[in-house]
Amino acid sequence: MRFCIHKKVNKFLGIPNKKLSDLASVRELRAFVSICHQGSVAAAAQALALTGPAVSVLLREPEGKLGVR
């Protein structure tokens, strides 16, 4: 059952060779969206009640997973 769900999700997302664990977490996505909306890491950190370095780490994780910077 688990493999079947994994296969369907990958097909839906258009990334057939990725595992679900390779995708960004909800927390990482929230940080990314907040940076976009707020316009800076510092403002996003304040909006998320986190420190600037914590938000930077959350942004760095998906960059590494996706191979972009």
N, C-alpha and C positions, 0 to 999 in steps of 0.2 A: 504494500500500500504506500509506504513512504517513498519508494522509488517512483511510483506512478505519479504522485503529487509533485515531486521534484521535477519530473520530466514535463508535466503540464505547465508548471510555473515557468520553467526555462523557455518553453516554446512560446508562451504568452509574452514573456519579456523580450523575446528575440535574442537570447544568449544561450544557445544550445550547449556550449562547452563550459559553462560556469556552474559552480555549486551555489546553493543559497547562501552558504557561509562566506562566499566571495563578494556578495553584494553589501552595499552600505547598510548599516543599522538605522533604525528609526531615529535614534539619538543623533547619529551623524548627519542624517538628512535634515533634521530640525536645525542643526547648527548651520548647515549650508544655506538653507532657506532664510534663516534669520540674518546671516551675513548679507545675503542679496537684498533683503528688505531694508535692513538697517543701514547698509552702505559701508560698514566697517566691522572689523573683528571686535573692537572695543565696545561699540554700541550693541552688537549682537550678544556679547558676553553679558553686558548689563541687562539686556532684555531676557536672557536665559538664566539669569542669576548664577553665572559662572565667572571664572576668571578668564582673562584674555588668553593665557597659555593653554587653558583647558579647551577652549574653543578651537584654538590652532591645532591641537592634537586631534580633536574630532574631525577637523577638515583634512588633516594629513593622512588619516587611516584610509578613507576611500580613494585618495590620490594614489596611494601605494597599491591598493587592490586593483585599481583601473589602469595603473601604469601611466598616469598623467601627473603634471605638476602645475 
